[in-house]
Amino acid sequence: MVVNSIKEPNIFAWNTLIRGNLKVQNAHETIEIYGQMLHRLVEPDYYTFTFILKACTHLQDLEISRQFHSQIIKHGFEYTTFIRNKMIQVYAMSGSLVDARNVFDESPELDILHGIPCLKGMPKMVIVKHSINCSIKCQ
């Protein structure tokens, strides 16, 4: 890994590596790189979380999304508008409109942009609900 060739990589180097992995849509490796960054005691910044949340939208894994939401809160970025909107989208895409709605409801300032990420996840949830209803009727 490129970061291993740098004696003490700073957050910019880590973010560059994380973002580079996203460009090739390697979300799992992106998450692993984040873990290595934390292991080296480098604190994530705003940009780190924007890249990580993009990886979460690719993974659509609710538990991983919740873990990163906790990290975002721990590092104080939960009220940043872009990160909050992306978190709503991540939860909606991961299949949890309840979590998406909770983030939405906790927003200190609401505007039309906060609702759009929820709407992106709606079609997926409607298909799942319809499939479950069809399955129940077939039994």
Disulfide bonds with the S-S distance in Angstrom:
none
